[in-house]
């Protein structure tokens, strides 16, 4: 099988396109669990052991958000602690710069977190 120059350029373009695309952070932060819905989140400036819990910039009963760009601008990172109905509390370290995390709570008291 021989490769033409155009085939090589097309293959390289396809490979570069795939490597540049990044998944949205929303899918990686507190994934949905059918049997155990997300109930609460804690957002930390750095590691949870530093006990620097961040208060939402806007907090309502059913929605709100945290502005987080300044944490990364200062050379730090954000950690989200996901609290599920079964009592599990995994921590998710957000190493890529996140500008904002929004939360919403539905009528079943299930929380959804979207960070971008």
Secondary structure as GFF3:
##gff-version 3
##sequence-region A 1 116
A	DSSP	alpha_helix	5	20	.	.	.	ID=ss1
A	DSSP	three_ten_helix	25	27	.	.	.	ID=ss2
A	DSSP	beta_strand	38	45	.	.	.	ID=ss3
A	DSSP	three_ten_helix	48	50	.	.	.	ID=ss4
A	DSSP	beta_strand	58	59	.	.	.	ID=ss5
A	DSSP	beta_strand	63	67	.	.	.	ID=ss6
A	DSSP	alpha_helix	69	73	.	.	.	ID=ss7
A	DSSP	beta_strand	78	84	.	.	.	ID=ss8
A	DSSP	beta_strand	91	94	.	.	.	ID=ss9
A	DSSP	beta_strand	100	105	.	.	.	ID=ss10
A	DSSP	beta_strand	111	115	.	.	.	ID=ss11
###
